[in-house]
Amino acid sequence: MTTAARVTITYCTQCNWLLRAGWMAQELLNTFGTELGEVAMIPGTGGIFVVTAGDTVVWDRKRDGGFPDIVTLKKLVRDAVVPDRDLGHADRARGD
């Protein structure tokens, strides 16, 4: 039995990004269900917004320039956690 991956969303409390982080966590849980073991939201400061899946940083606001759209985030998490999973319409939304 394999352990389902842990996803973390570290967000800046000074920037009031809790709602954005919460919405993204909800979307990931809704999409991946039990394929994720946990989605943890971690409060931070200094403009941080970092999403990790397992040991992989899939999005860093400072590195990647802003925030991901939700389809991009789902693809990045999928690629890190369950690469063979089909995301349905999200995989076909942009002709990928």
mmCIF file as gemmi writes it, N, C-alpha and C atoms, coordinates in Angstrom:
data_model
loop_
_atom_site.group_PDB
_atom_site.id
_atom_site.type_symbol
_atom_site.label_atom_id
_atom_site.label_alt_id
_atom_site.label_comp_id
_atom_site.label_asym_id
_atom_site.label_entity_id
_atom_site.label_seq_id
_atom_site.pdbx_PDB_ins_code
_atom_site.Cartn_x
_atom_site.Cartn_y
_atom_site.Cartn_z
_atom_site.occupancy
_atom_site.B_iso_or_equiv
_atom_site.pdbx_formal_charge
_atom_site.auth_seq_id
_atom_site.auth_asym_id
_atom_site.pdbx_PDB_model_num
ATOM 1 N N . MET Axp A 1 ? 0.844 -1.191 0 1 0 ? 1 A 1
ATOM 2 C CA . MET Axp A 1 ? 0 0 0 1 0 ? 1 A 1
ATOM 3 C C . MET Axp A 1 ? 0.882 1.244 0 1 0 ? 1 A 1
ATOM 4 N N . THR Axp A 2 ? 0.616 2.169 -0.906 1 0 ? 2 A 1
ATOM 5 C CA . THR Axp A 2 ? 1.39 3.399 -0.962 1 0 ? 2 A 1
ATOM 6 C C . THR Axp A 2 ? 0.68 4.492 -0.171 1 0 ? 2 A 1
ATOM 7 N N . THR Axp A 3 ? 1.455 5.384 0.375 1 0 ? 3 A 1
ATOM 8 C CA . THR Axp A 3 ? 0.904 6.492 1.135 1 0 ? 3 A 1
ATOM 9 C C . THR Axp A 3 ? 0.543 7.62 0.183 1 0 ? 3 A 1
ATOM 10 N N . ALA Axp A 4 ? -0.654 8.138 0.319 1 0 ? 4 A 1
ATOM 11 C CA . ALA Axp A 4 ? -1.084 9.257 -0.517 1 0 ? 4 A 1
ATOM 12 C C . ALA Axp A 4 ? -0.263 10.492 -0.17 1 0 ? 4 A 1
ATOM 13 N N . ALA Axp A 5 ? -0.039 11.322 -1.157 1 0 ? 5 A 1
ATOM 14 C CA . ALA Axp A 5 ? 0.836 12.483 -1.013 1 0 ? 5 A 1
ATOM 15 C C . ALA Axp A 5 ? 0.219 13.584 -0.153 1 0 ? 5 A 1
ATOM 16 N N . ARG Axp A 6 ? 1.105 14.338 0.451 1 0 ? 6 A 1
ATOM 17 C CA . ARG Axp A 6 ? 0.724 15.522 1.225 1 0 ? 6 A 1
ATOM 18 C C . ARG Axp A 6 ? 0.979 16.747 0.361 1 0 ? 6 A 1
ATOM 19 N N . VAL Axp A 7 ? -0.011 17.59 0.252 1 0 ? 7 A 1
ATOM 20 C CA . VAL Axp A 7 ? 0.125 18.867 -0.443 1 0 ? 7 A 1
ATOM 21 C C . VAL Axp A 7 ? 0.081 19.952 0.611 1 0 ? 7 A 1
ATOM 22 N N . THR Axp A 8 ? 0.974 20.933 0.495 1 0 ? 8 A 1
ATOM 23 C CA . THR Axp A 8 ? 0.94 22.082 1.402 1 0 ? 8 A 1
ATOM 24 C C . THR Axp A 8 ? 0.788 23.36 0.6 1 0 ? 8 A 1
ATOM 25 N N . ILE Axp A 9 ? 0.039 24.275 1.166 1 0 ? 9 A 1
ATOM 26 C CA . ILE Axp A 9 ? -0.082 25.62 0.598 1 0 ? 9 A 1
ATOM 27 C C . ILE Axp A 9 ? 0.328 26.579 1.7 1 0 ? 9 A 1
ATOM 28 N N . THR Axp A 10 ? 1.488 27.188 1.528 1 0 ? 10 A 1
ATOM 29 C CA . THR Axp A 10 ? 1.972 28.18 2.485 1 0 ? 10 A 1
ATOM 30 C C . THR Axp A 10 ? 1.607 29.549 1.919 1 0 ? 10 A 1
ATOM 31 N N . TYR Axp A 11 ? 0.873 30.324 2.696 1 0 ? 11 A 1
ATOM 32 C CA . TYR Axp A 11 ? 0.319 31.589 2.21 1 0 ? 11 A 1
ATOM 33 C C . TYR Axp A 11 ? 0.647 32.724 3.181 1 0 ? 11 A 1
ATOM 34 N N . CYS Axp A 12 ? 0.661 33.934 2.674 1 0 ? 12 A 1
ATOM 35 C CA . CYS Axp A 12 ? 0.989 35.112 3.471 1 0 ? 12 A 1
ATOM 36 C C . CYS Axp A 12 ? -0.258 35.646 4.18 1 0 ? 12 A 1
ATOM 37 N N . THR Axp A 13 ? -0.187 35.691 5.505 1 0 ? 13 A 1
ATOM 38 C CA . THR Axp A 13 ? -1.3 36.243 6.281 1 0 ? 13 A 1
ATOM 39 C C . THR Axp A 13 ? -1.334 37.77 6.183 1 0 ? 13 A 1
ATOM 40 N N . GLN Axp A 14 ? -0.175 38.404 6.015 1 0 ? 14 A 1
ATOM 41 C CA . GLN Axp A 14 ? -0.111 39.856 5.895 1 0 ? 14 A 1
ATOM 42 C C . GLN Axp A 14 ? -0.787 40.335 4.605 1 0 ? 14 A 1
ATOM 43 N N . CYS Axp A 15 ? -0.761 39.487 3.588 1 0 ? 15 A 1
ATOM 44 C CA . CYS Axp A 15 ? -1.328 39.829 2.278 1 0 ? 15 A 1
ATOM 45 C C . CYS Axp A 15 ? -2.786 39.387 2.148 1 0 ? 15 A 1
ATOM 46 N N . ASN Axp A 16 ? -3.31 38.77 3.194 1 0 ? 16 A 1
ATOM 47 C CA . ASN Axp A 16 ? -4.695 38.289 3.206 1 0 ? 16 A 1
ATOM 48 C C . ASN Axp A 16 ? -4.972 37.264 2.109 1 0 ? 16 A 1
ATOM 49 N N . TRP Axp A 17 ? -4.072 36.295 1.95 1 0 ? 17 A 1
ATOM 50 C CA . TRP Axp A 17 ? -4.226 35.282 0.91 1 0 ? 17 A 1
ATOM 51 C C . TRP Axp A 17 ? -4.871 33.993 1.429 1 0 ? 17 A 1
ATOM 52 N N . LEU Axp A 18 ? -5.468 34.043 2.626 1 0 ? 18 A 1
ATOM 53 C CA . LEU Axp A 18 ? -6.12 32.866 3.19 1 0 ? 18 A 1
ATOM 54 C C . LEU Axp A 18 ? -7.246 32.358 2.287 1 0 ? 18 A 1
ATOM 55 N N . LEU Axp A 19 ? -8.096 33.23 1.809 1 0 ? 19 A 1
ATOM 56 C CA . LEU Axp A 19 ? -9.22 32.793 0.97 1 0 ? 19 A 1
ATOM 57 C C . LEU Axp A 19 ? -8.741 32.152 -0.323 1 0 ? 19 A 1
ATOM 58 N N . ARG Axp A 20 ? -7.711 32.723 -0.931 1 0 ? 20 A 1
ATOM 59 C CA . ARG Axp A 20 ? -7.146 32.145 -2.153 1 0 ? 20 A 1
ATOM 60 C C . ARG Axp A 20 ? -6.577 30.756 -1.869 1 0 ? 20 A 1
ATOM 61 N N . ALA Axp A 21 ? -5.828 30.635 -0.788 1 0 ? 21 A 1
ATOM 62 C CA . ALA Axp A 21 ? -5.233 29.347 -0.414 1 0 ? 21 A 1
ATOM 63 C C . ALA Axp A 21 ? -6.321 28.328 -0.102 1 0 ? 21 A 1
ATOM 64 N N . GLY Axp A 22 ? -7.351 28.756 0.617 1 0 ? 22 A 1
ATOM 65 C CA . GLY Axp A 22 ? -8.448 27.866 0.969 1 0 ? 22 A 1
ATOM 66 C C . GLY Axp A 22 ? -9.21 27.383 -0.25 1 0 ? 22 A 1
ATOM 67 N N . TRP Axp A 23 ? -9.449 28.276 -1.188 1 0 ? 23 A 1
ATOM 68 C CA . TRP Axp A 23 ? -10.144 27.911 -2.418 1 0 ? 23 A 1
ATOM 69 C C . TRP Axp A 23 ? -9.313 26.903 -3.218 1 0 ? 23 A 1
ATOM 70 N N . MET Axp A 24 ? -8.008 27.148 -3.318 1 0 ? 24 A 1
ATOM 71 C CA . MET Axp A 24 ? -7.147 26.213 -4.055 1 0 ? 24 A 1
ATOM 72 C C . MET Axp A 24 ? -7.101 24.855 -3.362 1 0 ? 24 A 1
ATOM 73 N N . ALA Axp A 25 ? -7.038 24.845 -2.032 1 0 ? 25 A 1
ATOM 74 C CA . ALA Axp A 25 ? -7.052 23.581 -1.287 1 0 ? 25 A 1
ATOM 75 C C . ALA Axp A 25 ? -8.342 22.824 -1.567 1 0 ? 25 A 1
ATOM 76 N N . GLN Axp A 26 ? -9.46 23.521 -1.55 1 0 ? 26 A 1
ATOM 77 C CA . GLN Axp A 26 ? -10.761 22.911 -1.812 1 0 ? 26 A 1
ATOM 78 C C . GLN Axp A 26 ? -10.816 22.326 -3.224 1 0 ? 26 A 1
ATOM 79 N N . GLU Axp A 27 ? -10.331 23.045 -4.195 1 0 ? 27 A 1
ATOM 80 C CA . GLU Axp A 27 ? -10.317 22.572 -5.576 1 0 ? 27 A 1
ATOM 81 C C . GLU Axp A 27 ? -9.46 21.312 -5.719 1 0 ? 27 A 1
ATOM 82 N N . LEU Axp A 28 ? -8.297 21.3 -5.065 1 0 ? 28 A 1
ATOM 83 C CA . LEU Axp A 28 ? -7.431 20.117 -5.139 1 0 ? 28 A 1
ATOM 84 C C . LEU Axp A 28 ? -8.088 18.91 -4.484 1 0 ? 28 A 1
ATOM 85 N N . LEU Axp A 29 ? -8.696 19.114 -3.327 1 0 ? 29 A 1
ATOM 86 C CA . LEU Axp A 29 ? -9.374 18.01 -2.648 1 0 ? 29 A 1
ATOM 87 C C . LEU Axp A 29 ? -10.556 17.504 -3.46 1 0 ? 29 A 1
ATOM 88 N N . ASN Axp A 30 ? -11.28 18.407 -4.075 1 0 ? 30 A 1
ATOM 89 C CA . ASN Axp A 30 ? -12.423 18.019 -4.89 1 0 ? 30 A 1
ATOM 90 C C . ASN Axp A 30 ? -11.981 17.229 -6.116 1 0 ? 30 A 1
ATOM 91 N N . THR Axp A 31 ? -10.887 17.622 -6.726 1 0 ? 31 A 1
ATOM 92 C CA . THR Axp A 31 ? -10.391 16.963 -7.937 1 0 ? 31 A 1
ATOM 93 C C . THR Axp A 31 ? -9.739 15.628 -7.646 1 0 ? 31 A 1
ATOM 94 N N . PHE Axp A 32 ? -8.879 15.588 -6.627 1 0 ? 32 A 1
ATOM 95 C CA . PHE Axp A 32 ? -8.064 14.396 -6.395 1 0 ? 32 A 1
ATOM 96 C C . PHE Axp A 32 ? -8.623 13.445 -5.338 1 0 ? 32 A 1
ATOM 97 N N . GLY Axp A 33 ? -9.514 13.909 -4.494 1 0 ? 33 A 1
ATOM 98 C CA . GLY Axp A 33 ? -10.123 13.041 -3.488 1 0 ? 33 A 1
ATOM 99 C C . GLY Axp A 33 ? -9.089 12.288 -2.667 1 0 ? 33 A 1
ATOM 100 N N . THR Axp A 34 ? -9.225 10.969 -2.617 1 0 ? 34 A 1
ATOM 101 C CA . THR Axp A 34 ? -8.354 10.15 -1.77 1 0 ? 34 A 1
ATOM 102 C C . THR Axp A 34 ? -6.969 9.919 -2.368 1 0 ? 34 A 1
ATOM 103 N N . GLU Axp A 35 ? -6.731 10.44 -3.568 1 0 ? 35 A 1
ATOM 104 C CA . GLU Axp A 35 ? -5.376 10.344 -4.131 1 0 ? 35 A 1
ATOM 105 C C . GLU Axp A 35 ? -4.412 11.256 -3.372 1 0 ? 35 A 1
ATOM 106 N N . LEU Axp A 36 ? -4.959 12.213 -2.639 1 0 ? 36 A 1
ATOM 107 C CA . LEU Axp A 36 ? -4.161 13.061 -1.757 1 0 ? 36 A 1
ATOM 108 C C . LEU Axp A 36 ? -4.398 12.606 -0.327 1 0 ? 36 A 1
ATOM 109 N N . GLY Axp A 37 ? -3.335 12.51 0.431 1 0 ? 37 A 1
ATOM 110 C CA . GLY Axp A 37 ? -3.471 12.13 1.826 1 0 ? 37 A 1
ATOM 111 C C . GLY Axp A 37 ? -3.866 13.298 2.702 1 0 ? 37 A 1
ATOM 112 N N . GLU Axp A 38 ? -3.487 14.501 2.243 1 0 ? 38 A 1
ATOM 113 C CA . GLU Axp A 38 ? -3.719 15.693 3.058 1 0 ? 38 A 1
ATOM 114 C C . GLU Axp A 38 ? -3.447 16.917 2.201 1 0 ? 38 A 1
ATOM 115 N N . VAL Axp A 39 ? -4.208 17.974 2.449 1 0 ? 39 A 1
ATOM 116 C CA . VAL Axp A 39 ? -3.873 19.293 1.927 1 0 ? 39 A 1
ATOM 117 C C . VAL Axp A 39 ? -3.8 20.197 3.145 1 0 ? 39 A 1
ATOM 118 N N . ALA Axp A 40 ? -2.602 20.656 3.45 1 0 ? 40 A 1
ATOM 119 C CA . ALA Axp A 40 ? -2.374 21.479 4.638 1 0 ? 40 A 1
ATOM 120 C C . ALA Axp A 40 ? -2.159 22.928 4.228 1 0 ? 40 A 1
ATOM 121 N N . MET Axp A 41 ? -2.775 23.823 4.979 1 0 ? 41 A 1
ATOM 122 C CA . MET Axp A 41 ? -2.572 25.249 4.761 1 0 ? 41 A 1
ATOM 123 C C . MET Axp A 41 ? -1.697 25.775 5.89 1 0 ? 41 A 1
ATOM 124 N N . ILE Axp A 42 ? -0.604 26.419 5.496 1 0 ? 42 A 1
ATOM 125 C CA . ILE Axp A 42 ? 0.391 26.862 6.466 1 0 ? 42 A 1
ATOM 126 C C . ILE Axp A 42 ? 0.513 28.383 6.391 1 0 ? 42 A 1
ATOM 127 N N . PRO Axp A 43 ? 0.166 29.088 7.465 1 0 ? 43 A 1
ATOM 128 C CA . PRO Axp A 43 ? 0.281 30.538 7.447 1 0 ? 43 A 1
ATOM 129 C C . PRO Axp A 43 ? 1.741 30.98 7.476 1 0 ? 43 A 1
ATOM 130 N N . GLY Axp A 44 ? 2.03 32.032 6.726 1 0 ? 44 A 1
ATOM 131 C CA . GLY Axp A 44 ? 3.37 32.602 6.686 1 0 ? 44 A 1
ATOM 132 C C . GLY Axp A 44 ? 3.274 34.111 6.536 1 0 ? 44 A 1
ATOM 133 N N . THR Axp A 45 ? 4.418 34.734 6.284 1 0 ? 45 A 1
ATOM 134 C CA . THR Axp A 45 ? 4.477 36.175 6.1 1 0 ? 45 A 1
ATOM 135 C C . THR Axp A 45 ? 5.448 36.489 4.971 1 0 ? 45 A 1
ATOM 136 N N . GLY Axp A 46 ? 5.546 37.767 4.655 1 0 ? 46 A 1
ATOM 137 C CA . GLY Axp A 46 ? 6.545 38.219 3.689 1 0 ? 46 A 1
ATOM 138 C C . GLY Axp A 46 ? 6.194 37.949 2.235 1 0 ? 46 A 1
ATOM 139 N N . GLY Axp A 47 ? 4.909 37.845 1.929 1 0 ? 47 A 1
ATOM 140 C CA . GLY Axp A 47 ? 4.5 37.66 0.544 1 0 ? 47 A 1
ATOM 141 C C . GLY Axp A 47 ? 4.633 36.239 0.03 1 0 ? 47 A 1
ATOM 142 N N . ILE Axp A 48 ? 4.75 35.267 0.93 1 0 ? 48 A 1
ATOM 143 C CA . ILE Axp A 48 ? 4.948 33.882 0.508 1 0 ? 48 A 1
ATOM 144 C C . ILE Axp A 48 ? 3.645 33.272 -0.015 1 0 ? 48 A 1
ATOM 145 N N . PHE Axp A 49 ? 3.755 32.53 -1.083 1 0 ? 49 A 1
ATOM 146 C CA . PHE Axp A 49 ? 2.681 31.67 -1.575 1 0 ? 49 A 1
ATOM 147 C C . PHE Axp A 49 ? 3.371 30.531 -2.306 1 0 ? 49 A 1
ATOM 148 N N . VAL Axp A 50 ? 3.499 29.39 -1.617 1 0 ? 50 A 1
ATOM 149 C CA . VAL Axp A 50 ? 4.227 28.237 -2.145 1 0 ? 50 A 1
ATOM 150 C C . VAL Axp A 50 ? 3.355 27 -2.005 1 0 ? 50 A 1
ATOM 151 N N . VAL Axp A 51 ? 3.263 26.233 -3.087 1 0 ? 51 A 1
ATOM 152 C CA . VAL Axp A 51 ? 2.509 24.985 -3.077 1 0 ? 51 A 1
ATOM 153 C C . VAL Axp A 51 ? 3.487 23.842 -3.307 1 0 ? 51 A 1
ATOM 154 N N . THR Axp A 52 ? 3.466 22.86 -2.416 1 0 ? 52 A 1
ATOM 155 C CA . THR Axp A 52 ? 4.294 21.671 -2.58 1 0 ? 52 A 1
ATOM 156 C C . THR Axp A 52 ? 3.396 20.449 -2.693 1 0 ? 52 A 1
ATOM 157 N N . ALA Axp A 53 ? 3.869 19.476 -3.44 1 0 ? 53 A 1
ATOM 158 C CA . ALA Axp A 53 ? 3.201 18.18 -3.554 1 0 ? 53 A 1
ATOM 159 C C . ALA Axp A 53 ? 4.261 17.134 -3.269 1 0 ? 53 A 1
ATOM 160 N N . GLY Axp A 54 ? 4.112 16.452 -2.152 1 0 ? 54 A 1
ATOM 161 C CA . GLY Axp A 54 ? 5.181 15.555 -1.72 1 0 ? 54 A 1
ATOM 162 C C . GLY Axp A 54 ? 6.404 16.392 -1.404 1 0 ? 54 A 1
ATOM 163 N N . ASP Axp A 55 ? 7.533 16.048 -2.023 1 0 ? 55 A 1
ATOM 164 C CA . ASP Axp A 55 ? 8.777 16.796 -1.804 1 0 ? 55 A 1
ATOM 165 C C . ASP Axp A 55 ? 9.04 17.839 -2.887 1 0 ? 55 A 1
ATOM 166 N N . THR Axp A 56 ? 8.089 18.028 -3.782 1 0 ? 56 A 1
ATOM 167 C CA . THR Axp A 56 ? 8.283 18.899 -4.939 1 0 ? 56 A 1
ATOM 168 C C . THR Axp A 56 ? 7.572 20.227 -4.763 1 0 ? 56 A 1
ATOM 169 N N . VAL Axp A 57 ? 8.311 21.321 -4.944 1 0 ? 57 A 1
ATOM 170 C CA . VAL Axp A 57 ? 7.672 22.638 -4.987 1 0 ? 57 A 1
ATOM 171 C C . VAL Axp A 57 ? 7.072 22.767 -6.382 1 0 ? 57 A 1
ATOM 172 N N . VAL Axp A 58 ? 5.749 22.784 -6.454 1 0 ? 58 A 1
ATOM 173 C CA . VAL Axp A 58 ? 5.105 22.862 -7.766 1 0 ? 58 A 1
ATOM 174 C C . VAL Axp A 58 ? 4.801 24.299 -8.166 1 0 ? 58 A 1
ATOM 175 N N . TRP Axp A 59 ? 4.686 25.193 -7.169 1 0 ? 59 A 1
ATOM 176 C CA . TRP Axp A 59 ? 4.468 26.608 -7.493 1 0 ? 59 A 1
ATOM 177 C C . TRP Axp A 59 ? 5.038 27.466 -6.387 1 0 ? 59 A 1
ATOM 178 N N . ASP Axp A 60 ? 5.787 28.486 -6.775 1 0 ? 60 A 1
ATOM 179 C CA . ASP Axp A 60 ? 6.31 29.486 -5.851 1 0 ? 60 A 1
ATOM 180 C C . ASP Axp A 60 ? 6.019 30.846 -6.472 1 0 ? 60 A 1
ATOM 181 N N . ARG Axp A 61 ? 5.216 31.64 -5.795 1 0 ? 61 A 1
ATOM 182 C CA . ARG Axp A 61 ? 4.787 32.928 -6.34 1 0 ? 61 A 1
ATOM 183 C C . ARG Axp A 61 ? 5.967 33.794 -6.778 1 0 ? 61 A 1
ATOM 184 N N . LYS Axp A 62 ? 7.018 33.818 -5.986 1 0 ? 62 A 1
ATOM 185 C CA . LYS Axp A 62 ? 8.17 34.652 -6.329 1 0 ? 62 A 1
ATOM 186 C C . LYS Axp A 62 ? 8.953 34.064 -7.498 1 0 ? 62 A 1
ATOM 187 N N . ARG Axp A 63 ? 9.128 32.753 -7.521 1 0 ? 63 A 1
ATOM 188 C CA . ARG Axp A 63 ? 9.871 32.089 -8.596 1 0 ? 63 A 1
ATOM 189 C C . ARG Axp A 63 ? 9.088 32.091 -9.904 1 0 ? 63 A 1
ATOM 190 N N . ASP Axp A 64 ? 7.779 31.809 -9.805 1 0 ? 64 A 1
ATOM 191 C CA . ASP Axp A 64 ? 6.974 31.597 -10.996 1 0 ? 64 A 1
ATOM 192 C C . ASP Axp A 64 ? 6.182 32.828 -11.444 1 0 ? 64 A 1
ATOM 193 N N . GLY Axp A 65 ? 6.236 33.886 -10.666 1 0 ? 65 A 1
ATOM 194 C CA . GLY Axp A 65 ? 5.607 35.13 -11.086 1 0 ? 65 A 1
ATOM 195 C C . GLY Axp A 65 ? 4.108 35.186 -10.859 1 0 ? 65 A 1
ATOM 196 N N . GLY Axp A 66 ? 3.685 35.367 -9.637 1 0 ? 66 A 1
ATOM 197 C CA . GLY Axp A 66 ? 2.264 35.505 -9.339 1 0 ? 66 A 1
ATOM 198 C C . GLY Axp A 66 ? 1.638 34.198 -8.898 1 0 ? 66 A 1
ATOM 199 N N . PHE Axp A 67 ? 0.381 34.047 -9.239 1 0 ? 67 A 1
ATOM 200 C CA . PHE Axp A 67 ? -0.395 32.894 -8.807 1 0 ? 67 A 1
ATOM 201 C C . PHE Axp A 67 ? -0.781 32.036 -10.009 1 0 ? 67 A 1
ATOM 202 N N . PRO Axp A 68 ? -0.876 30.725 -9.801 1 0 ? 68 A 1
ATOM 203 C CA . PRO Axp A 68 ? -1.294 29.87 -10.906 1 0 ? 68 A 1
ATOM 204 C C . PRO Axp A 68 ? -2.809 29.945 -11.088 1 0 ? 68 A 1
ATOM 205 N N . ASP Axp A 69 ? -3.265 29.756 -12.334 1 0 ? 69 A 1
ATOM 206 C CA . ASP Axp A 69 ? -4.695 29.53 -12.487 1 0 ? 69 A 1
ATOM 207 C C . ASP Axp A 69 ? -4.942 28.106 -11.999 1 0 ? 69 A 1
ATOM 208 N N . ILE Axp A 70 ? -6.182 27.782 -11.683 1 0 ? 70 A 1
ATOM 209 C CA . ILE Axp A 70 ? -6.468 26.514 -11.026 1 0 ? 70 A 1
ATOM 210 C C . ILE Axp A 70 ? -6.18 25.32 -11.929 1 0 ? 70 A 1
ATOM 211 N N . VAL Axp A 71 ? -6.39 25.446 -13.233 1 0 ? 71 A 1
ATOM 212 C CA . VAL Axp A 71 ? -6.099 24.335 -14.143 1 0 ? 71 A 1
ATOM 213 C C . VAL Axp A 71 ? -4.601 24.033 -14.148 1 0 ? 71 A 1
ATOM 214 N N . THR Axp A 72 ? -3.787 25.069 -14.179 1 0 ? 72 A 1
ATOM 215 C CA . THR Axp A 72 ? -2.337 24.891 -14.14 1 0 ? 72 A 1
ATOM 216 C C . THR Axp A 72 ? -1.918 24.219 -12.843 1 0 ? 72 A 1
ATOM 217 N N . LEU Axp A 73 ? -2.471 24.677 -11.713 1 0 ? 73 A 1
ATOM 218 C CA . LEU Axp A 73 ? -2.111 24.091 -10.425 1 0 ? 73 A 1
ATOM 219 C C . LEU Axp A 73 ? -2.489 22.615 -10.365 1 0 ? 73 A 1
ATOM 220 N N . LYS Axp A 74 ? -3.678 22.277 -10.846 1 0 ? 74 A 1
ATOM 221 C CA . LYS Axp A 74 ? -4.103 20.873 -10.839 1 0 ? 74 A 1
ATOM 222 C C . LYS Axp A 74 ? -3.17 20.01 -11.688 1 0 ? 74 A 1
ATOM 223 N N . LYS Axp A 75 ? -2.745 20.526 -12.833 1 0 ? 75 A 1
ATOM 224 C CA . LYS Axp A 75 ? -1.82 19.777 -13.684 1 0 ? 75 A 1
ATOM 225 C C . LYS Axp A 75 ? -0.472 19.576 -12.991 1 0 ? 75 A 1
ATOM 226 N N . LEU Axp A 76 ? 0.026 20.608 -12.334 1 0 ? 76 A 1
ATOM 227 C CA . LEU Axp A 76 ? 1.307 20.506 -11.644 1 0 ? 76 A 1
ATOM 228 C C . LEU Axp A 76 ? 1.243 19.515 -10.485 1 0 ? 76 A 1
ATOM 229 N N . VAL Axp A 77 ? 0.165 19.553 -9.723 1 0 ? 77 A 1
ATOM 230 C CA . VAL Axp A 77 ? 0 18.608 -8.622 1 0 ? 77 A 1
ATOM 231 C C . VAL Axp A 77 ? -0.14 17.203 -9.182 1 0 ? 77 A 1
ATOM 232 N N . ARG Axp A 78 ? -0.947 17.041 -10.207 1 0 ? 78 A 1
ATOM 233 C CA . ARG Axp A 78 ? -1.108 15.733 -10.839 1 0 ? 78 A 1
ATOM 234 C C . ARG Axp A 78 ? 0.228 15.169 -11.303 1 0 ? 78 A 1
ATOM 235 N N . ASP Axp A 79 ? 1.019 16.003 -11.989 1 0 ? 79 A 1
ATOM 236 C CA . ASP Axp A 79 ? 2.31 15.557 -12.512 1 0 ? 79 A 1
ATOM 237 C C . ASP Axp A 79 ? 3.251 15.107 -11.392 1 0 ? 79 A 1
ATOM 238 N N . ALA Axp A 80 ? 3.155 15.732 -10.227 1 0 ? 80 A 1
ATOM 239 C CA . ALA Axp A 80 ? 4.024 15.386 -9.1 1 0 ? 80 A 1
ATOM 240 C C . ALA Axp A 80 ? 3.514 14.19 -8.301 1 0 ? 80 A 1
ATOM 241 N N . VAL Axp A 81 ? 2.197 13.973 -8.286 1 0 ? 81 A 1
ATOM 242 C CA . VAL Axp A 81 ? 1.607 12.989 -7.385 1 0 ? 81 A 1
ATOM 243 C C . VAL Axp A 81 ? 1.088 11.751 -8.109 1 0 ? 81 A 1
ATOM 244 N N . VAL Axp A 82 ? 0.293 11.943 -9.136 1 0 ? 82 A 1
ATOM 245 C CA . VAL Axp A 82 ? -0.324 10.825 -9.877 1 0 ? 82 A 1
ATOM 246 C C . VAL Axp A 82 ? -0.234 11.106 -11.382 1 0 ? 82 A 1
ATOM 247 N N . PRO Axp A 83 ? 0.964 10.994 -11.951 1 0 ? 83 A 1
ATOM 248 C CA . PRO Axp A 83 ? 1.184 11.44 -13.327 1 0 ? 83 A 1
ATOM 249 C C . PRO Axp A 83 ? 0.34 10.734 -14.386 1 0 ? 83 A 1
ATOM 250 N N . ASP Axp A 84 ? -0.172 9.56 -14.113 1 0 ? 84 A 1
ATOM 251 C CA . ASP Axp A 84 ? -0.973 8.848 -15.098 1 0 ? 84 A 1
ATOM 252 C C . ASP Axp A 84 ? -2.449 9.231 -15.057 1 0 ? 84 A 1
ATOM 253 N N . ARG Axp A 85 ? -2.83 10.083 -14.129 1 0 ? 85 A 1
ATOM 254 C CA . ARG Axp A 85 ? -4.238 10.435 -13.965 1 0 ? 85 A 1
ATOM 255 C C . ARG Axp A 85 ? -4.683 11.402 -15.055 1 0 ? 85 A 1
ATOM 256 N N . ASP Axp A 86 ? -5.849 11.144 -15.616 1 0 ? 86 A 1
ATOM 257 C CA . ASP Axp A 86 ? -6.464 12.031 -16.603 1 0 ? 86 A 1
ATOM 258 C C . ASP Axp A 86 ? -7.291 13.072 -15.857 1 0 ? 86 A 1
ATOM 259 N N . LEU Axp A 87 ? -7.086 14.332 -16.183 1 0 ? 87 A 1
ATOM 260 C CA . LEU Axp A 87 ? -7.847 15.401 -15.55 1 0 ? 87 A 1
ATOM 261 C C . LEU Axp A 87 ? -9.078 15.793 -16.364 1 0 ? 87 A 1
ATOM 262 N N . GLY Axp A 88 ? -9.429 14.978 -17.338 1 0 ? 88 A 1
ATOM 263 C CA . GLY Axp A 88 ? -10.635 15.248 -18.115 1 0 ? 88 A 1
ATOM 264 C C . GLY Axp A 88 ? -10.56 16.553 -18.864 1 0 ? 88 A 1
ATOM 265 N N . HIS Axp A 89 ? -11.571 17.385 -18.68 1 0 ? 89 A 1
ATOM 266 C CA . HIS Axp A 89 ? -11.64 18.642 -19.422 1 0 ? 89 A 1
ATOM 267 C C . HIS Axp A 89 ? -10.451 19.567 -19.178 1 0 ? 89 A 1
ATOM 268 N N . ALA Axp A 90 ? -9.84 19.483 -18.015 1 0 ? 90 A 1
ATOM 269 C CA . ALA Axp A 90 ? -8.676 20.327 -17.719 1 0 ? 90 A 1
ATOM 270 C C . ALA Axp A 90 ? -7.492 19.977 -18.623 1 0 ? 90 A 1
ATOM 271 N N . ASP Axp A 91 ? -7.368 18.712 -18.978 1 0 ? 91 A 1
ATOM 272 C CA . ASP Axp A 91 ? -6.283 18.311 -19.887 1 0 ? 91 A 1
ATOM 273 C C . ASP Axp A 91 ? -6.553 18.739 -21.32 1 0 ? 91 A 1
ATOM 274 N N . ARG Axp A 92 ? -7.789 18.952 -21.656 1 0 ? 92 A 1
ATOM 275 C CA . ARG Axp A 92 ? -8.138 19.307 -23.031 1 0 ? 92 A 1
ATOM 276 C C . ARG Axp A 92 ? -8.503 20.772 -23.203 1 0 ? 92 A 1
ATOM 277 N N . ALA Axp A 93 ? -8.527 21.534 -22.115 1 0 ? 93 A 1
ATOM 278 C CA . ALA Axp A 93 ? -8.97 22.917 -22.149 1 0 ? 93 A 1
ATOM 279 C C . ALA Axp A 93 ? -8.139 23.803 -23.069 1 0 ? 93 A 1
ATOM 280 N N . ARG Axp A 94 ? -6.879 23.502 -23.17 1 0 ? 94 A 1
ATOM 281 C CA . ARG Axp A 94 ? -5.984 24.337 -23.988 1 0 ? 94 A 1
ATOM 282 C C . ARG Axp A 94 ? -5.353 23.56 -25.107 1 0 ? 94 A 1
ATOM 283 N N . GLY Axp A 95 ? -5.954 22.447 -25.459 1 0 ? 95 A 1
ATOM 284 C CA . GLY Axp A 95 ? -5.426 21.656 -26.569 1 0 ? 95 A 1
ATOM 285 C C . GLY Axp A 95 ? -4.199 20.863 -26.239 1 0 ? 95 A 1
ATOM 286 N N . ASP Axp A 96 ? -3.965 20.61 -24.939 1 0 ? 96 A 1
ATOM 287 C CA . ASP Axp A 96 ? -2.794 19.812 -24.532 1 0 ? 96 A 1
ATOM 288 C C . ASP Axp A 96 ? -2.943 18.377 -24.957 1 0 ? 96 A 1
